[in-house]
Amino acid sequence: MASELHGVPDARRLVEAVREFLERDVMAATEGRVQFHTRVAVNVLGMIERELEWGRAQEARYRDGLGALGFNDEDGLAAAIRAGDIDDRLDDVVAFVTETVRARLEVANPRYLEPS
């Protein structure tokens, strides 16, 4: 999402440009340790791109999900799960946790969500 204040290219496009440069030019021109660290940088920049693209919507769904369960944070939810306080809402808890893990994987490494 382009910021009128910061103009074009926006942060997402800048990160994409750096990632593509590392992936296409630097990776092919290096080997060993430098190539490994380039691959790590490419992966990190990909995570940043995905978080910039999906992060706000994911965060809103996450907060809504916690709120629907009656919690402000994961610590409260975890304590309630351990205490058995929400055993009667197990389906809702499983759905929330599943969505949370999916959202984290969508940003961290969406390949983990692909069928094996």
Sequence and secondary structure as in RCSB ss.txt:
>XXXX:A:sequence
MASELHGVPDARRLVEAVREFLERDVMAATEGRVQFHTRVAVNVLGMIERELEWGRAQEARYRDGLGALGFNDED
GLAAAIRAGDIDDRLDDVVAFVTETVRARLEVANPRYLEPS
>XXXX:A:secstr
  BTTTBSS HHHHHHHHHHHIIIIIHHH  HHHHHHHHHHHHHHHHHHHHHHHHHHHHHHHHHHHHHHT SSHH
HHHHHHHHTTTGGGHHHHHHHHHHHHHHHHHHH GGGGS  
